[in-house]
Amino acid sequence: MAKCNICGNKLKELFLEKVKGGVVYKPGSSKQYMVCFECQKKFSSKEEIIERL
Ligand SMILES: [Zn+2]
């Protein structure tokens, strides 16, 4: 089960399979980080999100 890399919330609702987040890439890295929509809302810029990963 995918979890948000910032707050640890699960990103998929069972049964509904609704994804509640998106993928963030760190610059210079191909590693994927999952970040939920709530955390994406909390931080206004991608840079702020990346700092917290
Ligand atoms: Zn989150």
mmCIF file of the protein (N, C-alpha, C, O) and its ligand, coordinates in Angstrom:
data_MODEL
# 
_entry.id   MODEL 
# 
loop_
_entity.id 
_entity.type 
_entity.pdbx_number_of_molecules 
1 polymer     1 
2 non-polymer 1 
# 
_entity_poly.entity_id                      1 
_entity_poly.type                           'polypeptide(L)' 
_entity_poly.nstd_linkage                   no 
_entity_poly.nstd_monomer                   no 
_entity_poly.pdbx_seq_one_letter_code       MAKCNICGNKLKELFLEKVKGGVVYKPGSSKQYMVCFECQKKFSSKEEIIERL 
_entity_poly.pdbx_seq_one_letter_code_can   MAKCNICGNKLKELFLEKVKGGVVYKPGSSKQYMVCFECQKKFSSKEEIIERL 
_entity_poly.pdbx_strand_id                 A 
# 
loop_
_entity_poly_seq.entity_id 
_entity_poly_seq.num 
_entity_poly_seq.mon_id 
_entity_poly_seq.hetero 
1 1  MET n 
1 2  ALA n 
1 3  LYS n 
1 4  CYS n 
1 5  ASN n 
1 6  ILE n 
1 7  CYS n 
1 8  GLY n 
1 9  ASN n 
1 10 LYS n 
1 11 LEU n 
1 12 LYS n 
1 13 GLU n 
1 14 LEU n 
1 15 PHE n 
1 16 LEU n 
1 17 GLU n 
1 18 LYS n 
1 19 VAL n 
1 20 LYS n 
1 21 GLY n 
1 22 GLY n 
1 23 VAL n 
1 24 VAL n 
1 25 TYR n 
1 26 LYS n 
1 27 PRO n 
1 28 GLY n 
1 29 SER n 
1 30 SER n 
1 31 LYS n 
1 32 GLN n 
1 33 TYR n 
1 34 MET n 
1 35 VAL n 
1 36 CYS n 
1 37 PHE n 
1 38 GLU n 
1 39 CYS n 
1 40 GLN n 
1 41 LYS n 
1 42 LYS n 
1 43 PHE n 
1 44 SER n 
1 45 SER n 
1 46 LYS n 
1 47 GLU n 
1 48 GLU n 
1 49 ILE n 
1 50 ILE n 
1 51 GLU n 
1 52 ARG n 
1 53 LEU n 
# 
loop_
_struct_asym.id 
_struct_asym.entity_id 
A 1 
B 2 
# 
loop_
_chem_comp.id 
_chem_comp.type 
_chem_comp.mon_nstd_flag 
ALA 'L-peptide linking' y 
ARG 'L-peptide linking' y 
ASN 'L-peptide linking' y 
CYS 'L-peptide linking' y 
GLN 'L-peptide linking' y 
GLU 'L-peptide linking' y 
GLY 'peptide linking'   y 
ILE 'L-peptide linking' y 
LEU 'L-peptide linking' y 
LYS 'L-peptide linking' y 
MET 'L-peptide linking' y 
PHE 'L-peptide linking' y 
PRO 'L-peptide linking' y 
SER 'L-peptide linking' y 
TYR 'L-peptide linking' y 
VAL 'L-peptide linking' y 
ZN  non-polymer         . 
# 
_pdbx_entity_nonpoly.entity_id   2 
_pdbx_entity_nonpoly.name        ? 
_pdbx_entity_nonpoly.comp_id     ZN 
# 
_pdbx_nonpoly_scheme.asym_id         B 
_pdbx_nonpoly_scheme.entity_id       2 
_pdbx_nonpoly_scheme.mon_id          ZN 
_pdbx_nonpoly_scheme.ndb_seq_num     1 
_pdbx_nonpoly_scheme.pdb_seq_num     101 
_pdbx_nonpoly_scheme.auth_seq_num    101 
_pdbx_nonpoly_scheme.pdb_mon_id      ZN 
_pdbx_nonpoly_scheme.auth_mon_id     ZN 
_pdbx_nonpoly_scheme.pdb_strand_id   A 
_pdbx_nonpoly_scheme.pdb_ins_code    . 
# 
loop_
_atom_site.group_PDB 
_atom_site.id 
_atom_site.type_symbol 
_atom_site.label_atom_id 
_atom_site.label_alt_id 
_atom_site.label_comp_id 
_atom_site.label_asym_id 
_atom_site.label_entity_id 
_atom_site.label_seq_id 
_atom_site.pdbx_PDB_ins_code 
_atom_site.Cartn_x 
_atom_site.Cartn_y 
_atom_site.Cartn_z 
_atom_site.occupancy 
_atom_site.B_iso_or_equiv 
_atom_site.pdbx_formal_charge 
_atom_site.auth_seq_id 
_atom_site.auth_comp_id 
_atom_site.auth_asym_id 
_atom_site.auth_atom_id 
_atom_site.pdbx_PDB_model_num 
ATOM   1   N  N  . MET A 1 1  ? 0.858   -1.207 0.000   1.00 0.00 ? 1   MET A N  1 
ATOM   2   C  CA . MET A 1 1  ? 0.000   0.000  0.000   1.00 0.00 ? 1   MET A CA 1 
ATOM   3   C  C  . MET A 1 1  ? 0.886   1.246  0.000   1.00 0.00 ? 1   MET A C  1 
ATOM   4   O  O  . MET A 1 1  ? 1.745   1.407  0.867   1.00 0.00 ? 1   MET A O  1 
ATOM   5   N  N  . ALA A 1 2  ? 0.673   2.102  -0.957  1.00 0.00 ? 2   ALA A N  1 
ATOM   6   C  CA . ALA A 1 2  ? 1.462   3.338  -1.037  1.00 0.00 ? 2   ALA A CA 1 
ATOM   7   C  C  . ALA A 1 2  ? 1.074   4.283  0.090   1.00 0.00 ? 2   ALA A C  1 
ATOM   8   O  O  . ALA A 1 2  ? -0.098  4.442  0.432   1.00 0.00 ? 2   ALA A O  1 
ATOM   9   N  N  . LYS A 1 3  ? 2.092   4.894  0.644   1.00 0.00 ? 3   LYS A N  1 
ATOM   10  C  CA . LYS A 1 3  ? 1.847   5.863  1.711   1.00 0.00 ? 3   LYS A CA 1 
ATOM   11  C  C  . LYS A 1 3  ? 2.495   7.185  1.357   1.00 0.00 ? 3   LYS A C  1 
ATOM   12  O  O  . LYS A 1 3  ? 3.480   7.236  0.620   1.00 0.00 ? 3   LYS A O  1 
ATOM   13  N  N  . CYS A 1 4  ? 1.932   8.247  1.889   1.00 0.00 ? 4   CYS A N  1 
ATOM   14  C  CA . CYS A 1 4  ? 2.520   9.566  1.708   1.00 0.00 ? 4   CYS A CA 1 
ATOM   15  C  C  . CYS A 1 4  ? 3.899   9.593  2.363   1.00 0.00 ? 4   CYS A C  1 
ATOM   16  O  O  . CYS A 1 4  ? 4.047   9.165  3.508   1.00 0.00 ? 4   CYS A O  1 
ATOM   17  N  N  . ASN A 1 5  ? 4.897   10.085 1.657   1.00 0.00 ? 5   ASN A N  1 
ATOM   18  C  CA . ASN A 1 5  ? 6.258   10.106 2.186   1.00 0.00 ? 5   ASN A CA 1 
ATOM   19  C  C  . ASN A 1 5  ? 6.463   11.226 3.194   1.00 0.00 ? 5   ASN A C  1 
ATOM   20  O  O  . ASN A 1 5  ? 7.521   11.291 3.821   1.00 0.00 ? 5   ASN A O  1 
ATOM   21  N  N  . ILE A 1 6  ? 5.491   12.108 3.370   1.00 0.00 ? 6   ILE A N  1 
ATOM   22  C  CA . ILE A 1 6  ? 5.620   13.184 4.352   1.00 0.00 ? 6   ILE A CA 1 
ATOM   23  C  C  . ILE A 1 6  ? 4.852   12.849 5.629   1.00 0.00 ? 6   ILE A C  1 
ATOM   24  O  O  . ILE A 1 6  ? 5.437   12.852 6.713   1.00 0.00 ? 6   ILE A O  1 
ATOM   25  N  N  . CYS A 1 7  ? 3.563   12.562 5.524   1.00 0.00 ? 7   CYS A N  1 
ATOM   26  C  CA . CYS A 1 7  ? 2.760   12.349 6.734   1.00 0.00 ? 7   CYS A CA 1 
ATOM   27  C  C  . CYS A 1 7  ? 2.460   10.877 7.003   1.00 0.00 ? 7   CYS A C  1 
ATOM   28  O  O  . CYS A 1 7  ? 2.003   10.536 8.094   1.00 0.00 ? 7   CYS A O  1 
ATOM   29  N  N  . GLY A 1 8  ? 2.708   9.996  6.031   1.00 0.00 ? 8   GLY A N  1 
ATOM   30  C  CA . GLY A 1 8  ? 2.494   8.571  6.258   1.00 0.00 ? 8   GLY A CA 1 
ATOM   31  C  C  . GLY A 1 8  ? 1.072   8.091  6.053   1.00 0.00 ? 8   GLY A C  1 
ATOM   32  O  O  . GLY A 1 8  ? 0.771   6.923  6.298   1.00 0.00 ? 8   GLY A O  1 
ATOM   33  N  N  . ASN A 1 9  ? 0.184   8.983  5.604   1.00 0.00 ? 9   ASN A N  1 
ATOM   34  C  CA . ASN A 1 9  ? -1.186  8.562  5.332   1.00 0.00 ? 9   ASN A CA 1 
ATOM   35  C  C  . ASN A 1 9  ? -1.243  7.632  4.132   1.00 0.00 ? 9   ASN A C  1 
ATOM   36  O  O  . ASN A 1 9  ? -0.470  7.776  3.184   1.00 0.00 ? 9   ASN A O  1 
ATOM   37  N  N  . LYS A 1 10 ? -2.158  6.682  4.181   1.00 0.00 ? 10  LYS A N  1 
ATOM   38  C  CA . LYS A 1 10 ? -2.344  5.800  3.037   1.00 0.00 ? 10  LYS A CA 1 
ATOM   39  C  C  . LYS A 1 10 ? -2.916  6.586  1.869   1.00 0.00 ? 10  LYS A C  1 
ATOM   40  O  O  . LYS A 1 10 ? -3.743  7.481  2.046   1.00 0.00 ? 10  LYS A O  1 
ATOM   41  N  N  . LEU A 1 11 ? -2.463  6.237  0.678   1.00 0.00 ? 11  LEU A N  1 
ATOM   42  C  CA . LEU A 1 11 ? -2.851  7.016  -0.498  1.00 0.00 ? 11  LEU A CA 1 
ATOM   43  C  C  . LEU A 1 11 ? -3.982  6.409  -1.299  1.00 0.00 ? 11  LEU A C  1 
ATOM   44  O  O  . LEU A 1 11 ? -4.478  7.022  -2.244  1.00 0.00 ? 11  LEU A O  1 
ATOM   45  N  N  . LYS A 1 12 ? -4.393  5.204  -0.928  1.00 0.00 ? 12  LYS A N  1 
ATOM   46  C  CA . LYS A 1 12 ? -5.485  4.589  -1.677  1.00 0.00 ? 12  LYS A CA 1 
ATOM   47  C  C  . LYS A 1 12 ? -6.560  4.149  -0.714  1.00 0.00 ? 12  LYS A C  1 
ATOM   48  O  O  . LYS A 1 12 ? -6.278  3.583  0.342   1.00 0.00 ? 12  LYS A O  1 
ATOM   49  N  N  . GLU A 1 13 ? -7.798  4.416  -1.090  1.00 0.00 ? 13  GLU A N  1 
ATOM   50  C  CA . GLU A 1 13 ? -8.904  3.894  -0.308  1.00 0.00 ? 13  GLU A CA 1 
ATOM   51  C  C  . GLU A 1 13 ? -9.174  2.479  -0.782  1.00 0.00 ? 13  GLU A C  1 
ATOM   52  O  O  . GLU A 1 13 ? -9.258  2.207  -1.980  1.00 0.00 ? 13  GLU A O  1 
ATOM   53  N  N  . LEU A 1 14 ? -9.309  1.583  0.188   1.00 0.00 ? 14  LEU A N  1 
ATOM   54  C  CA . LEU A 1 14 ? -9.628  0.208  -0.183  1.00 0.00 ? 14  LEU A CA 1 
ATOM   55  C  C  . LEU A 1 14 ? -10.939 0.186  -0.959  1.00 0.00 ? 14  LEU A C  1 
ATOM   56  O  O  . LEU A 1 14 ? -11.827 1.004  -0.717  1.00 0.00 ? 14  LEU A O  1 
ATOM   57  N  N  . PHE A 1 15 ? -11.051 -0.735 -1.873  1.00 0.00 ? 15  PHE A N  1 
ATOM   58  C  CA . PHE A 1 15 ? -12.234 -0.923 -2.714  1.00 0.00 ? 15  PHE A CA 1 
ATOM   59  C  C  . PHE A 1 15 ? -12.382 0.158  -3.772  1.00 0.00 ? 15  PHE A C  1 
ATOM   60  O  O  . PHE A 1 15 ? -12.512 -0.152 -4.956  1.00 0.00 ? 15  PHE A O  1 
ATOM   61  N  N  . LEU A 1 16 ? -12.364 1.419  -3.364  1.00 0.00 ? 16  LEU A N  1 
ATOM   62  C  CA . LEU A 1 16 ? -12.583 2.479  -4.349  1.00 0.00 ? 16  LEU A CA 1 
ATOM   63  C  C  . LEU A 1 16 ? -11.384 2.637  -5.273  1.00 0.00 ? 16  LEU A C  1 
ATOM   64  O  O  . LEU A 1 16 ? -11.519 3.061  -6.420  1.00 0.00 ? 16  LEU A O  1 
ATOM   65  N  N  . GLU A 1 17 ? -10.179 2.281  -4.744  1.00 0.00 ? 17  GLU A N  1 
ATOM   66  C  CA . GLU A 1 17 ? -8.955  2.414  -5.530  1.00 0.00 ? 17  GLU A CA 1 
ATOM   67  C  C  . GLU A 1 17 ? -8.758  3.852  -5.999  1.00 0.00 ? 17  GLU A C  1 
ATOM   68  O  O  . GLU A 1 17 ? -8.199  4.111  -7.065  1.00 0.00 ? 17  GLU A O  1 
ATOM   69  N  N  . LYS A 1 18 ? -9.227  4.760  -5.186  1.00 0.00 ? 18  LYS A N  1 
ATOM   70  C  CA . LYS A 1 18 ? -9.081  6.170  -5.527  1.00 0.00 ? 18  LYS A CA 1 
ATOM   71  C  C  . LYS A 1 18 ? -7.734  6.641  -4.995  1.00 0.00 ? 18  LYS A C  1 
ATOM   72  O  O  . LYS A 1 18 ? -7.463  6.537  -3.799  1.00 0.00 ? 18  LYS A O  1 
ATOM   73  N  N  . VAL A 1 19 ? -6.909  7.147  -5.865  1.00 0.00 ? 19  VAL A N  1 
ATOM   74  C  CA . VAL A 1 19 ? -5.595  7.603  -5.434  1.00 0.00 ? 19  VAL A CA 1 
ATOM   75  C  C  . VAL A 1 19 ? -5.706  9.031  -4.905  1.00 0.00 ? 19  VAL A C  1 
ATOM   76  O  O  . VAL A 1 19 ? -6.219  9.931  -5.569  1.00 0.00 ? 19  VAL A O  1 
ATOM   77  N  N  . LYS A 1 20 ? -5.199  9.201  -3.668  1.00 0.00 ? 20  LYS A N  1 
ATOM   78  C  CA . LYS A 1 20 ? -5.320  10.495 -3.020  1.00 0.00 ? 20  LYS A CA 1 
ATOM   79  C  C  . LYS A 1 20 ? -3.977  11.202 -2.938  1.00 0.00 ? 20  LYS A C  1 
ATOM   80  O  O  . LYS A 1 20 ? -3.635  11.796 -1.915  1.00 0.00 ? 20  LYS A O  1 
ATOM   81  N  N  . GLY A 1 21 ? -3.234  11.133 -4.010  1.00 0.00 ? 21  GLY A N  1 
ATOM   82  C  CA . GLY A 1 21 ? -1.943  11.781 -3.981  1.00 0.00 ? 21  GLY A CA 1 
ATOM   83  C  C  . GLY A 1 21 ? -1.294  11.805 -5.341  1.00 0.00 ? 21  GLY A C  1 
ATOM   84  O  O  . GLY A 1 21 ? -1.882  11.390 -6.339  1.00 0.00 ? 21  GLY A O  1 
ATOM   85  N  N  . GLY A 1 22 ? -0.082  12.292 -5.364  1.00 0.00 ? 22  GLY A N  1 
ATOM   86  C  CA . GLY A 1 22 ? 0.654   12.359 -6.615  1.00 0.00 ? 22  GLY A CA 1 
ATOM   87  C  C  . GLY A 1 22 ? 2.106   12.016 -6.402  1.00 0.00 ? 22  GLY A C  1 
ATOM   88  O  O  . GLY A 1 22 ? 2.580   11.870 -5.275  1.00 0.00 ? 22  GLY A O  1 
ATOM   89  N  N  . VAL A 1 23 ? 2.802   11.891 -7.522  1.00 0.00 ? 23  VAL A N  1 
ATOM   90  C  CA . VAL A 1 23 ? 4.202   11.509 -7.477  1.00 0.00 ? 23  VAL A CA 1 
ATOM   91  C  C  . VAL A 1 23 ? 5.072   12.753 -7.577  1.00 0.00 ? 23  VAL A C  1 
ATOM   92  O  O  . VAL A 1 23 ? 4.820   13.647 -8.385  1.00 0.00 ? 23  VAL A O  1 
ATOM   93  N  N  . VAL A 1 24 ? 6.100   12.788 -6.739  1.00 0.00 ? 24  VAL A N  1 
ATOM   94  C  CA . VAL A 1 24 ? 7.061   13.890 -6.770  1.00 0.00 ? 24  VAL A CA 1 
ATOM   95  C  C  . VAL A 1 24 ? 8.437   13.299 -7.039  1.00 0.00 ? 24  VAL A C  1 
ATOM   96  O  O  . VAL A 1 24 ? 8.810   12.279 -6.458  1.00 0.00 ? 24  VAL A O  1 
ATOM   97  N  N  . TYR A 1 25 ? 9.185   13.943 -7.919  1.00 0.00 ? 25  TYR A N  1 
ATOM   98  C  CA . TYR A 1 25 ? 10.559  13.515 -8.201  1.00 0.00 ? 25  TYR A CA 1 
ATOM   99  C  C  . TYR A 1 25 ? 11.523  14.525 -7.614  1.00 0.00 ? 25  TYR A C  1 
ATOM   100 O  O  . TYR A 1 25 ? 11.338  15.734 -7.753  1.00 0.00 ? 25  TYR A O  1 
ATOM   101 N  N  . LYS A 1 26 ? 12.567  14.011 -6.947  1.00 0.00 ? 26  LYS A N  1 
ATOM   102 C  CA . LYS A 1 26 ? 13.618  14.911 -6.487  1.00 0.00 ? 26  LYS A CA 1 
ATOM   103 C  C  . LYS A 1 26 ? 14.502  15.267 -7.672  1.00 0.00 ? 26  LYS A C  1 
ATOM   104 O  O  . LYS A 1 26 ? 14.795  14.410 -8.506  1.00 0.00 ? 26  LYS A O  1 
ATOM   105 N  N  . PRO A 1 27 ? 14.931  16.527 -7.754  1.00 0.00 ? 27  PRO A N  1 
ATOM   106 C  CA . PRO A 1 27 ? 15.800  16.898 -8.873  1.00 0.00 ? 27  PRO A CA 1 
ATOM   107 C  C  . PRO A 1 27 ? 17.069  16.048 -8.867  1.00 0.00 ? 27  PRO A C  1 
ATOM   108 O  O  . PRO A 1 27 ? 17.666  15.814 -7.816  1.00 0.00 ? 27  PRO A O  1 
ATOM   109 N  N  . GLY A 1 28 ? 17.464  15.598 -10.029 1.00 0.00 ? 28  GLY A N  1 
ATOM   110 C  CA . GLY A 1 28 ? 18.678  14.806 -10.149 1.00 0.00 ? 28  GLY A CA 1 
ATOM   111 C  C  . GLY A 1 28 ? 18.516  13.378 -9.691  1.00 0.00 ? 28  GLY A C  1 
ATOM   112 O  O  . GLY A 1 28 ? 19.501  12.646 -9.594  1.00 0.00 ? 28  GLY A O  1 
ATOM   113 N  N  . SER A 1 29 ? 17.299  12.965 -9.406  1.00 0.00 ? 29  SER A N  1 
ATOM   114 C  CA . SER A 1 29 ? 17.067  11.600 -8.962  1.00 0.00 ? 29  SER A CA 1 
ATOM   115 C  C  . SER A 1 29 ? 15.846  11.050 -9.679  1.00 0.00 ? 29  SER A C  1 
ATOM   116 O  O  . SER A 1 29 ? 14.902  11.786 -9.968  1.00 0.00 ? 29  SER A O  1 
ATOM   117 N  N  . SER A 1 30 ? 15.867  9.769  -9.961  1.00 0.00 ? 30  SER A N  1 
ATOM   118 C  CA . SER A 1 30 ? 14.715  9.170  -10.624 1.00 0.00 ? 30  SER A CA 1 
ATOM   119 C  C  . SER A 1 30 ? 13.803  8.497  -9.613  1.00 0.00 ? 30  SER A C  1 
ATOM   120 O  O  . SER A 1 30 ? 12.812  7.868  -9.984  1.00 0.00 ? 30  SER A O  1 
ATOM   121 N  N  . LYS A 1 31 ? 14.143  8.631  -8.316  1.00 0.00 ? 31  LYS A N  1 
ATOM   122 C  CA . LYS A 1 31 ? 13.329  7.994  -7.290  1.00 0.00 ? 31  LYS A CA 1 
ATOM   123 C  C  . LYS A 1 31 ? 11.988  8.708  -7.163  1.00 0.00 ? 31  LYS A C  1 
ATOM   124 O  O  . LYS A 1 31 ? 11.917  9.937  -7.178  1.00 0.00 ? 31  LYS A O  1 
ATOM   125 N  N  . GLN A 1 32 ? 10.934  7.918  -7.040  1.00 0.00 ? 32  GLN A N  1 
ATOM   126 C  CA . GLN A 1 32 ? 9.600   8.490  -6.911  1.00 0.00 ? 32  GLN A CA 1 
ATOM   127 C  C  . GLN A 1 32 ? 9.206   8.593  -5.445  1.00 0.00 ? 32  GLN A C  1 
ATOM   128 O  O  . GLN A 1 32 ? 9.462   7.692  -4.646  1.00 0.00 ? 32  GLN A O  1 
ATOM   129 N  N  . TYR A 1 33 ? 8.585   9.702  -5.117  1.00 0.00 ? 33  TYR A N  1 
ATOM   130 C  CA . TYR A 1 33 ? 8.033   9.884  -3.778  1.00 0.00 ? 33  TYR A CA 1 
ATOM   131 C  C  . TYR A 1 33 ? 6.551   10.144 -3.920  1.00 0.00 ? 33  TYR A C  1 
ATOM   132 O  O  . TYR A 1 33 ? 6.124   10.926 -4.770  1.00 0.00 ? 33  TYR A O  1 
ATOM   133 N  N  . MET A 1 34 ? 5.768   9.486  -3.085  1.00 0.00 ? 34  MET A N  1 
ATOM   134 C  CA . MET A 1 34 ? 4.329   9.710  -3.103  1.00 0.00 ? 34  MET A CA 1 
ATOM   135 C  C  . MET A 1 34 ? 3.978   10.775 -2.075  1.00 0.00 ? 34  MET A C  1 
ATOM   136 O  O  . MET A 1 34 ? 4.415   10.705 -0.926  1.00 0.00 ? 34  MET A O  1 
ATOM   137 N  N  . VAL A 1 35 ? 3.200   11.746 -2.485  1.00 0.00 ? 35  VAL A N  1 
ATOM   138 C  CA . VAL A 1 35 ? 2.786   12.807 -1.571  1.00 0.00 ? 35  VAL A CA 1 
ATOM   139 C  C  . VAL A 1 35 ? 1.279   12.985 -1.706  1.00 0.00 ? 35  VAL A C  1 
ATOM   140 O  O  . VAL A 1 35 ? 0.763   13.161 -2.810  1.00 0.00 ? 35  VAL A O  1 
ATOM   141 N  N  . CYS A 1 36 ? 0.571   12.939 -0.566  1.00 0.00 ? 36  CYS A N  1 
ATOM   142 C  CA . CYS A 1 36 ? -0.882  13.051 -0.610  1.00 0.00 ? 36  CYS A CA 1 
ATOM   143 C  C  . CYS A 1 36 ? -1.311  14.483 -0.940  1.00 0.00 ? 36  CYS A C  1 
ATOM   144 O  O  . CYS A 1 36 ? -0.532  15.426 -0.805  1.00 0.00 ? 36  CYS A O  1 
ATOM   145 N  N  . PHE A 1 37 ? -2.550  14.623 -1.369  1.00 0.00 ? 37  PHE A N  1 
ATOM   146 C  CA . PHE A 1 37 ? -3.043  15.934 -1.761  1.00 0.00 ? 37  PHE A CA 1 
ATOM   147 C  C  . PHE A 1 37 ? -3.037  16.911 -0.596  1.00 0.00 ? 37  PHE A C  1 
ATOM   148 O  O  . PHE A 1 37 ? -2.833  18.109 -0.793  1.00 0.00 ? 37  PHE A O  1 
ATOM   149 N  N  . GLU A 1 38 ? -3.260  16.409 0.622   1.00 0.00 ? 38  GLU A N  1 
ATOM   150 C  CA . GLU A 1 38 ? -3.264  17.304 1.779   1.00 0.00 ? 38  GLU A CA 1 
ATOM   151 C  C  . GLU A 1 38 ? -1.898  17.941 1.982   1.00 0.00 ? 38  GLU A C  1 
ATOM   152 O  O  . GLU A 1 38 ? -1.792  19.136 2.254   1.00 0.00 ? 38  GLU A O  1 
ATOM   153 N  N  . CYS A 1 39 ? -0.857  17.131 1.847   1.00 0.00 ? 39  CYS A N  1 
ATOM   154 C  CA . CYS A 1 39 ? 0.490   17.681 1.997   1.00 0.00 ? 39  CYS A CA 1 
ATOM   155 C  C  . CYS A 1 39 ? 0.830   18.584 0.825   1.00 0.00 ? 39  CYS A C  1 
ATOM   156 O  O  . CYS A 1 39 ? 1.534   19.580 0.995   1.00 0.00 ? 39  CYS A O  1 
ATOM   157 N  N  . GLN A 1 40 ? 0.341   18.251 -0.358  1.00 0.00 ? 40  GLN A N  1 
ATOM   158 C  CA . GLN A 1 40 ? 0.593   19.115 -1.512  1.00 0.00 ? 40  GLN A CA 1 
ATOM   159 C  C  . GLN A 1 40 ? -0.078  20.465 -1.321  1.00 0.00 ? 40  GLN A C  1 
ATOM   160 O  O  . GLN A 1 40 ? 0.428   21.489 -1.780  1.00 0.00 ? 40  GLN A O  1 
ATOM   161 N  N  . LYS A 1 41 ? -1.235  20.462 -0.633  1.00 0.00 ? 41  LYS A N  1 
ATOM   162 C  CA . LYS A 1 41 ? -1.939  21.724 -0.362  1.00 0.00 ? 41  LYS A CA 1 
ATOM   163 C  C  . LYS A 1 41 ? -1.206  22.516 0.712   1.00 0.00 ? 41  LYS A C  1 
ATOM   164 O  O  . LYS A 1 41 ? -1.124  23.743 0.653   1.00 0.00 ? 41  LYS A O  1 
ATOM   165 N  N  . LYS A 1 42 ? -0.665  21.777 1.715   1.00 0.00 ? 42  LYS A N  1 
ATOM   166 C  CA . LYS A 1 42 ? -0.031  22.412 2.860   1.00 0.00 ? 42  LYS A CA 1 
ATOM   167 C  C  . LYS A 1 42 ? 1.207   23.201 2.442   1.00 0.00 ? 42  LYS A C  1 
ATOM   168 O  O  . LYS A 1 42 ? 1.502   24.261 2.993   1.00 0.00 ? 42  LYS A O  1 
ATOM   169 N  N  . PHE A 1 43 ? 1.926   22.660 1.452   1.00 0.00 ? 43  PHE A N  1 
ATOM   170 C  CA . PHE A 1 43 ? 3.157   23.320 1.017   1.00 0.00 ? 43  PHE A CA 1 
ATOM   171 C  C  . PHE A 1 43 ? 2.935   23.903 -0.372  1.00 0.00 ? 43  PHE A C  1 
ATOM   172 O  O  . PHE A 1 43 ? 2.531   23.208 -1.305  1.00 0.00 ? 43  PHE A O  1 
ATOM   173 N  N  . SER A 1 44 ? 3.206   25.179 -0.480  1.00 0.00 ? 44  SER A N  1 
ATOM   174 C  CA . SER A 1 44 ? 2.816   25.889 -1.704  1.00 0.00 ? 44  SER A CA 1 
ATOM   175 C  C  . SER A 1 44 ? 3.703   25.569 -2.894  1.00 0.00 ? 44  SER A C  1 
ATOM   176 O  O  . SER A 1 44 ? 3.262   25.660 -4.039  1.00 0.00 ? 44  SER A O  1 
ATOM   177 N  N  . SER A 1 45 ? 4.946   25.195 -2.634  1.00 0.00 ? 45  SER A N  1 
ATOM   178 C  CA . SER A 1 45 ? 5.836   24.954 -3.764  1.00 0.00 ? 45  SER A CA 1 
ATOM   179 C  C  . SER A 1 45 ? 6.429   23.551 -3.709  1.00 0.00 ? 45  SER A C  1 
ATOM   180 O  O  . SER A 1 45 ? 6.491   22.929 -2.648  1.00 0.00 ? 45  SER A O  1 
ATOM   181 N  N  . LYS A 1 46 ? 6.852   23.074 -4.844  1.00 0.00 ? 46  LYS A N  1 
ATOM   182 C  CA . LYS A 1 46 ? 7.472   21.759 -4.930  1.00 0.00 ? 46  LYS A CA 1 
ATOM   183 C  C  . LYS A 1 46 ? 8.754   21.711 -4.091  1.00 0.00 ? 46  LYS A C  1 
ATOM   184 O  O  . LYS A 1 46 ? 9.084   20.684 -3.497  1.00 0.00 ? 46  LYS A O  1 
ATOM   185 N  N  . GLU A 1 47 ? 9.463   22.834 -4.053  1.00 0.00 ? 47  GLU A N  1 
ATOM   186 C  CA . GLU A 1 47 ? 10.706  22.893 -3.275  1.00 0.00 ? 47  GLU A CA 1 
ATOM   187 C  C  . GLU A 1 47 ? 10.439  22.616 -1.807  1.00 0.00 ? 47  GLU A C  1 
ATOM   188 O  O  . GLU A 1 47 ? 11.200  21.901 -1.155  1.00 0.00 ? 47  GLU A O  1 
ATOM   189 N  N  . GLU A 1 48 ? 9.345   23.189 -1.284  1.00 0.00 ? 48  GLU A N  1 
ATOM   190 C  CA . GLU A 1 48 ? 9.009   22.975 0.132   1.00 0.00 ? 48  GLU A CA 1 
ATOM   191 C  C  . GLU A 1 48 ? 8.682   21.514 0.392   1.00 0.00 ? 48  GLU A C  1 
ATOM   192 O  O  . GLU A 1 48 ? 9.042   20.961 1.432   1.00 0.00 ? 48  GLU A O  1 
ATOM   193 N  N  . ILE A 1 49 ? 7.997   20.895 -0.560  1.00 0.00 ? 49  ILE A N  1 
ATOM   194 C  CA . ILE A 1 49 ? 7.652   19.474 -0.409  1.00 0.00 ? 49  ILE A CA 1 
ATOM   195 C  C  . ILE A 1 49 ? 8.925   18.642 -0.408  1.00 0.00 ? 49  ILE A C  1 
ATOM   196 O  O  . ILE A 1 49 ? 9.105   17.764 0.435   1.00 0.00 ? 49  ILE A O  1 
ATOM   197 N  N  . ILE A 1 50 ? 9.799   18.926 -1.356  1.00 0.00 ? 50  ILE A N  1 
ATOM   198 C  CA . ILE A 1 50 ? 11.035  18.138 -1.503  1.00 0.00 ? 50  ILE A CA 1 
ATOM   199 C  C  . ILE A 1 50 ? 11.890  18.252 -0.247  1.00 0.00 ? 50  ILE A C  1 
ATOM   200 O  O  . ILE A 1 50 ? 12.523  17.277 0.156   1.00 0.00 ? 50  ILE A O  1 
ATOM   201 N  N  . GLU A 1 51 ? 11.917  19.429 0.378   1.00 0.00 ? 51  GLU A N  1 
ATOM   202 C  CA . GLU A 1 51 ? 12.681  19.612 1.598   1.00 0.00 ? 51  GLU A CA 1 
ATOM   203 C  C  . GLU A 1 51 ? 12.224  18.675 2.718   1.00 0.00 ? 51  GLU A C  1 
ATOM   204 O  O  . GLU A 1 51 ? 13.014  18.305 3.586   1.00 0.00 ? 51  GLU A O  1 
ATOM   205 N  N  . ARG A 1 52 ? 10.959  18.301 2.691   1.00 0.00 ? 52  ARG A N  1 
ATOM   206 C  CA . ARG A 1 52 ? 10.406  17.507 3.783   1.00 0.00 ? 52  ARG A CA 1 
ATOM   207 C  C  . ARG A 1 52 ? 10.409  16.017 3.512   1.00 0.00 ? 52  ARG A C  1 
ATOM   208 O  O  . ARG A 1 52 ? 10.025  15.227 4.374   1.00 0.00 ? 52  ARG A O  1 
ATOM   209 N  N  . LEU A 1 53 ? 10.832  15.631 2.338   1.00 0.00 ? 53  LEU A N  1 
ATOM   210 C  CA . LEU A 1 53 ? 10.847  14.203 2.018   1.00 0.00 ? 53  LEU A CA 1 
ATOM   211 C  C  . LEU A 1 53 ? 11.965  13.490 2.774   1.00 0.00 ? 53  LEU A C  1 
ATOM   212 O  O  . LEU A 1 53 ? 12.132  12.279 2.631   1.00 0.00 ? 53  LEU A O  1 
HETATM 213 ZN ZN . ZN  B 2 .  ? 0.675   13.525 3.354   1.00 0.00 2 101 ZN  A ZN 1 
# 
